[in-house]
Amino acid sequence: MNTNSILLQNLSTEQLTDLIGNVFDTKFKDFQNTKNNQTENDDLMTREQVLELLQINASTLWHWTNKGRITVYKFANKCYYKRSELMATITPLKK
């Protein structure tokens, strides 16, 4: 037997239940944090929001979209952009 098996055999039912609950709570909180970060980054933005975020004009956004630098998603004749994809296209300047 390994050490973990011996430790688990010495735990009472209540202690084992608490241990499992604590592990579950920790994993669930990690999952929620990950999901919240993904949701924040995957927000769909309107054209106007993108123009404001990137501080560009509409013709620049149109050119970048046509060149494939930025992906656009259309729904009900409206254009949307994913915040995470916009942020991924921004690259640091190397000096």
C-alpha positions in Angstrom: 0.0 0.0 0.0 1.1 3.5 -0.7 1.0 6.4 1.8 -2.1 7.9 0.3 -4.1 4.6 0.8 -3.0 4.4 4.4 -4.0 8.0 5.1 -7.4 7.5 3.5 -8.1 4.4 5.5 -7.4 6.3 8.8 -9.9 9.1 7.9 -13.4 9.1 9.3 -16.4 9.4 6.9 -16.8 13.0 8.0 -13.2 13.9 7.4 -13.2 12.2 4.0 -16.4 14.1 3.1 -14.7 17.4 4.2 -11.6 16.6 2.2 -13.6 15.8 -1.0 -15.7 18.9 -0.5 -12.6 21.1 -0.1 -11.0 19.6 -3.2 -14.3 20.1 -5.2 -14.6 23.7 -3.9 -11.0 24.5 -5.0 -11.5 23.0 -8.4 -14.8 24.7 -8.9 -13.4 28.1 -8.0 -10.5 27.6 -10.4 -13.0 26.6 -13.1 -15.1 29.7 -12.4 -12.1 32.0 -12.6 -11.0 30.4 -15.9 -14.5 30.7 -17.3 -14.9 34.3 -16.2 -11.5 35.2 -17.8 -12.6 33.5 -21.1 -15.9 35.2 -21.0 -14.3 38.6 -20.6 -11.9 38.0 -23.4 -14.4 36.5 -25.8 -17.0 39.3 -25.5 -18.4 40.3 -28.9 -17.8 43.9 -29.7 -19.7 46.1 -32.1 -17.9 48.0 -34.8 -18.2 51.3 -32.8 -16.7 49.6 -29.7 -13.8 48.3 -31.8 -13.2 51.8 -33.3 -13.1 53.3 -29.8 -10.9 50.5 -28.3 -8.3 50.6 -31.1 -8.7 54.4 -31.6 -8.9 54.0 -35.4 -11.3 55.2 -38.0 -13.8 53.1 -39.9 -11.8 52.9 -43.1 -8.8 51.4 -41.3 -11.1 48.8 -39.7 -12.5 48.0 -43.1 -9.1 47.6 -44.7 -7.8 45.4 -41.8 -10.9 43.2 -42.1 -10.6 42.9 -45.9 -6.9 42.0 -45.6 -7.7 39.3 -43.0 -5.9 40.9 -40.2 -9.1 41.1 -38.1 -11.9 38.5 -38.2 -15.4 39.8 -38.4 -18.5 37.8 -37.4 -21.9 38.7 -38.8 -25.2 38.2 -37.2 -28.5 39.7 -38.4 -26.6 42.0 -40.8 -24.5 43.4 -38.0 -20.7 43.0 -37.6 -19.1 41.8 -34.4 -15.5 41.3 -33.3 -14.1 39.1 -30.6 -12.2 41.0 -28.0 -9.7 38.1 -27.5 -8.9 38.0 -31.2 -8.4 41.8 -31.4 -6.1 41.6 -28.4 -4.2 38.7 -30.0 -3.5 40.8 -33.1 -1.7 43.5 -31.1 2.0 42.7 -31.0 4.6 44.4 -28.9 7.1 46.7 -30.7 10.6 45.3 -30.7 13.4 47.8 -30.2 
